[in-house]
Amino acid sequence: MPRHGTITHIDNQGTIVQVWMRTDEGRVGVVNFDHRLFWHIVVTRGAHRLIGFGATHAVDDGGATLYFDDETTE
């Protein structure tokens, strides 16, 4: 089930980057990214624009996806 929330913290663990989110229901969750994949997000969006930004975390076919509020998912 997709969960919407706000990015609250980003933790660079080296090969994995953890994106912490607080959901609209008040729960805290973590989305793990490969460092190289996450770097593409930073280059595209800008690191200063990630903390506090709204996003939806969805898991489909075993893979996690993070959709930002200003993106269309059509």
Stockholm file with secondary structure:
# STOCKHOLM 1.0

chainA/1-74         MPRHGTITHIDNQGTIVQVWMRTDEGRVGVVNFDHRLFWHIVVTRGAHRLIGFGATHAVDDGGATLYFDDETTE
#=GR chainA/1-74 SS CCEEEEEEEEEECSSEEEEEEEETTSCEEEEEEEHHHHHHHHHHHCGGGTTTCEEEEEEETTEEEEEETTSCCC
#=GC SS_cons        CCEEEEEEEEEECSSEEEEEEEETTSCEEEEEEEHHHHHHHHHHHCGGGTTTCEEEEEEETTEEEEEETTSCCC
//
